[in-house]
């Protein structure tokens, strides 16, 4: 696939900003550096970043431990207007609905990537890690298809 232009600003969103959208934000920053301003948010902010998400992202050099979950409402309270993003990538149906509602008057692109929610899919540590790796890998595949190969790391 031909490399697509990387938008200057991207917002990834999901239900709680605890698993999928922090993974996507971290991967985007690692793969494309400062090519884009990248943030993530959830419909709700009622959870901390998931420990399994932190673990499987650490495996690929993406560090999520310092990520602080935030909601769409908090973003607006802090002055981040959703309409200022060039692209919003919704990783869950609920976040897609909210993003469409909150930006219906704005001219921006909203994409839906159907990424699996790994919570509650497996019993036991190894099986749960495998489910989270599958989610991480789905995000990585979509990201590389959409934005092209990672850029060389900046010094």
KETILUM-144216 format. One record per residue (C-alpha): residue number from 1; residue in one letter; chain; x negated, y, z negated. Coordinates in nm, 2 decimals, padded with zeros to 4 digits, always signed. Example, Ala and Ser with C-alpha at 12.3 -4.5 7.8 and 13.67 -1.06 7.14 Angstrom:
BEGIN
+-----+------+------+--------+--------+--------+
| pos | code | unit |   east |  north |     up |
+-----+------+------+--------+--------+--------+
|   1 |    A |    A | -01.23 | -00.45 | -00.78 |
|   2 |    S |    A | -01.37 | -00.11 | -00.71 |
+-----+------+------+--------+--------+--------+
end
This chain:
BEGIN
+-----+------+------+--------+--------+--------+
| pos | code | unit |   east |  north |     up |
+-----+------+------+--------+--------+--------+
|   1 |    X |    A | +00.00 | +00.00 | +00.00 |
|   2 |    X |    A | -00.13 | +00.35 | +00.08 |
|   3 |    X |    A | -00.23 | +00.55 | -00.22 |
|   4 |    X |    A | +00.04 | +00.78 | -00.33 |
|   5 |    X |    A | -00.04 | +01.13 | -00.45 |
|   6 |    X |    A | -00.05 | +01.14 | -00.83 |
|   7 |    X |    A | +00.20 | +01.40 | -00.96 |
|   8 |    X |    A | +00.05 | +01.68 | -01.17 |
|   9 |    X |    A | +00.27 | +01.58 | -01.46 |
|  10 |    X |    A | +00.44 | +01.26 | -01.56 |
|  11 |    X |    A | +00.67 | +01.16 | -01.85 |
|  12 |    X |    A | +00.72 | +00.80 | -01.93 |
|  13 |    X |    A | +01.03 | +00.72 | -02.14 |
|  14 |    X |    A | +01.20 | +00.42 | -02.30 |
|  15 |    X |    A | +01.43 | +00.35 | -02.60 |
|  16 |    X |    A | +01.21 | +00.42 | -02.90 |
|  17 |    X |    A | +00.87 | +00.54 | -02.77 |
|  18 |    X |    A | +00.71 | +00.25 | -02.96 |
|  19 |    X |    A | +00.61 | -00.01 | -02.70 |
|  20 |    X |    A | +00.67 | +00.05 | -02.32 |
|  21 |    X |    A | +00.63 | +00.42 | -02.28 |
|  22 |    X |    A | +00.32 | +00.45 | -02.51 |
|  23 |    X |    A | +00.17 | +00.16 | -02.31 |
|  24 |    X |    A | +00.24 | +00.34 | -01.99 |
|  25 |    X |    A | +00.11 | +00.68 | -02.12 |
|  26 |    X |    A | -00.21 | +00.52 | -02.24 |
|  27 |    X |    A | -00.27 | +00.33 | -01.91 |
|  28 |    X |    A | -00.20 | +00.63 | -01.70 |
|  29 |    X |    A | -00.45 | +00.84 | -01.89 |
|  30 |    X |    A | -00.71 | +00.56 | -01.87 |
|  31 |    X |    A | -00.66 | +00.49 | -01.50 |
|  32 |    X |    A | -00.62 | +00.84 | -01.37 |
|  33 |    X |    A | -00.79 | +01.06 | -01.63 |
|  34 |    X |    A | -00.70 | +01.42 | -01.61 |
|  35 |    X |    A | -00.54 | +01.39 | -01.26 |
|  36 |    X |    A | -00.20 | +01.43 | -01.43 |
|  37 |    X |    A | -00.06 | +01.57 | -01.75 |
|  38 |    X |    A | +00.10 | +01.27 | -01.91 |
|  39 |    X |    A | +00.34 | +01.23 | -02.20 |
|  40 |    X |    A | +00.59 | +00.98 | -02.33 |
|  41 |    X |    A | +00.91 | +00.99 | -02.53 |
|  42 |    X |    A | +01.20 | +00.78 | -02.64 |
|  43 |    X |    A | +01.58 | +00.82 | -02.66 |
|  44 |    X |    A | +01.52 | +00.79 | -03.03 |
|  45 |    X |    A | +01.22 | +00.82 | -03.26 |
|  46 |    X |    A | +01.30 | +00.57 | -03.53 |
|  47 |    X |    A | +00.99 | +00.34 | -03.51 |
|  48 |    X |    A | +00.61 | +00.37 | -03.52 |
|  49 |    X |    A | +00.40 | +00.23 | -03.23 |
|  50 |    X |    A | +00.44 | -00.14 | -03.24 |
|  51 |    X |    A | +00.13 | -00.34 | -03.36 |
|  52 |    X |    A | +00.15 | -00.59 | -03.09 |
|  53 |    X |    A | +00.16 | -00.31 | -02.83 |
|  54 |    X |    A | -00.16 | -00.17 | -02.99 |
|  55 |    X |    A | -00.32 | -00.51 | -02.98 |
|  56 |    X |    A | -00.26 | -00.60 | -02.62 |
|  57 |    X |    A | -00.35 | -00.25 | -02.50 |
|  58 |    X |    A | -00.68 | -00.27 | -02.70 |
|  59 |    X |    A | -00.76 | -00.57 | -02.48 |
|  60 |    X |    A | -00.78 | -00.35 | -02.17 |
|  61 |    X |    A | -00.95 | -00.05 | -02.34 |
|  62 |    X |    A | -00.63 | +00.15 | -02.39 |
|  63 |    X |    A | -00.61 | +00.28 | -02.75 |
|  64 |    X |    A | -00.26 | +00.34 | -02.89 |
|  65 |    X |    A | -00.32 | +00.34 | -03.26 |
|  66 |    X |    A | -00.32 | +00.72 | -03.29 |
|  67 |    X |    A | +00.00 | +00.76 | -03.08 |
|  68 |    X |    A | +00.29 | +00.93 | -03.26 |
|  69 |    X |    A | +00.63 | +00.83 | -03.14 |
|  70 |    X |    A | +00.87 | +01.12 | -03.04 |
|  71 |    X |    A | +01.21 | +01.16 | -02.90 |
|  72 |    X |    A | +01.35 | +01.37 | -02.61 |
|  73 |    X |    A | +01.50 | +01.60 | -02.87 |
|  74 |    X |    A | +01.16 | +01.65 | -03.05 |
|  75 |    X |    A | +01.00 | +01.72 | -02.72 |
|  76 |    X |    A | +01.25 | +02.00 | -02.66 |
|  77 |    X |    A | +01.21 | +02.13 | -03.02 |
|  78 |    X |    A | +00.83 | +02.15 | -02.95 |
|  79 |    X |    A | +00.88 | +02.34 | -02.63 |
|  80 |    X |    A | +00.83 | +02.06 | -02.38 |
|  81 |    X |    A | +01.10 | +02.11 | -02.13 |
|  82 |    X |    A | +01.18 | +01.79 | -01.93 |
|  83 |    X |    A | +01.23 | +01.99 | -01.62 |
|  84 |    X |    A | +00.87 | +02.09 | -01.62 |
|  85 |    X |    A | +00.76 | +01.74 | -01.53 |
|  86 |    X |    A | +00.71 | +01.65 | -01.16 |
|  87 |    X |    A | +00.80 | +01.29 | -01.23 |
|  88 |    X |    A | +00.99 | +01.11 | -01.50 |
|  89 |    X |    A | +00.95 | +00.73 | -01.51 |
|  90 |    X |    A | +01.22 | +00.56 | -01.72 |
|  91 |    X |    A | +01.13 | +00.21 | -01.84 |
|  92 |    X |    A | +01.47 | +00.13 | -01.99 |
|  93 |    X |    A | +01.83 | +00.19 | -01.87 |
|  94 |    X |    A | +01.92 | +00.40 | -02.17 |
|  95 |    X |    A | +01.62 | +00.63 | -02.12 |
|  96 |    X |    A | +01.71 | +00.66 | -01.75 |
|  97 |    X |    A | +02.06 | +00.78 | -01.84 |
|  98 |    X |    A | +01.93 | +01.04 | -02.09 |
|  99 |    X |    A | +01.67 | +01.17 | -01.85 |
| 100 |    X |    A | +01.92 | +01.21 | -01.57 |
| 101 |    X |    A | +02.16 | +01.39 | -01.81 |
| 102 |    X |    A | +01.90 | +01.62 | -01.95 |
| 103 |    X |    A | +01.76 | +01.72 | -01.60 |
| 104 |    X |    A | +02.06 | +01.72 | -01.38 |
| 105 |    X |    A | +02.00 | +02.08 | -01.28 |
| 106 |    X |    A | +01.63 | +02.04 | -01.23 |
| 107 |    X |    A | +01.45 | +01.95 | -00.91 |
| 108 |    X |    A | +01.23 | +01.66 | -01.02 |
| 109 |    X |    A | +01.19 | +01.30 | -00.94 |
| 110 |    X |    A | +01.32 | +01.03 | -01.18 |
| 111 |    X |    A | +01.22 | +00.67 | -01.11 |
| 112 |    X |    A | +01.34 | +00.36 | -01.29 |
| 113 |    X |    A | +01.09 | +00.08 | -01.35 |
| 114 |    X |    A | +01.27 | -00.23 | -01.49 |
| 115 |    X |    A | +01.01 | -00.32 | -01.75 |
| 116 |    X |    A | +01.08 | -00.61 | -01.99 |
| 117 |    X |    A | +01.13 | -00.52 | -02.36 |
| 118 |    X |    A | +00.91 | -00.78 | -02.53 |
| 119 |    X |    A | +01.07 | -00.75 | -02.88 |
| 120 |    X |    A | +01.24 | -01.06 | -03.01 |
| 121 |    X |    A | +01.15 | -01.27 | -02.71 |
| 122 |    X |    A | +00.92 | -01.51 | -02.89 |
| 123 |    X |    A | +00.84 | -01.67 | -03.23 |
| 124 |    X |    A | +00.49 | -01.67 | -03.37 |
| 125 |    X |    A | +00.19 | -01.44 | -03.32 |
| 126 |    X |    A | +00.05 | -01.60 | -03.00 |
| 127 |    X |    A | +00.38 | -01.63 | -02.82 |
| 128 |    X |    A | +00.47 | -01.27 | -02.91 |
| 129 |    X |    A | +00.13 | -01.15 | -02.79 |
| 130 |    X |    A | +00.19 | -01.33 | -02.46 |
| 131 |    X |    A | +00.53 | -01.15 | -02.42 |
| 132 |    X |    A | +00.37 | -00.81 | -02.49 |
| 133 |    X |    A | +00.09 | -00.89 | -02.24 |
| 134 |    X |    A | +00.36 | -00.97 | -01.98 |
| 135 |    X |    A | +00.52 | -00.63 | -02.04 |
| 136 |    X |    A | +00.17 | -00.45 | -02.03 |
| 137 |    X |    A | +00.09 | -00.63 | -01.70 |
| 138 |    X |    A | +00.43 | -00.54 | -01.55 |
| 139 |    X |    A | +00.36 | -00.17 | -01.63 |
| 140 |    X |    A | +00.01 | -00.19 | -01.49 |
| 141 |    X |    A | +00.13 | -00.35 | -01.16 |
| 142 |    X |    A | +00.40 | -00.09 | -01.11 |
| 143 |    X |    A | +00.15 | +00.19 | -01.19 |
| 144 |    X |    A | -00.11 | +00.07 | -00.95 |
| 145 |    X |    A | +00.15 | +00.02 | -00.68 |
| 146 |    X |    A | +00.29 | +00.37 | -00.73 |
| 147 |    X |    A | -00.03 | +00.57 | -00.79 |
| 148 |    X |    A | -00.30 | +00.36 | -00.63 |
| 149 |    X |    A | -00.63 | +00.22 | -00.77 |
| 150 |    X |    A | -00.77 | +00.37 | -01.09 |
| 151 |    X |    A | -01.00 | +00.67 | -01.05 |
| 152 |    X |    A | -01.36 | +00.65 | -01.15 |
| 153 |    X |    A | -01.41 | +00.74 | -01.52 |
| 154 |    X |    A | -01.52 | +01.09 | -01.60 |
| 155 |    X |    A | -01.83 | +01.14 | -01.80 |
+-----+------+------+--------+--------+--------+
end
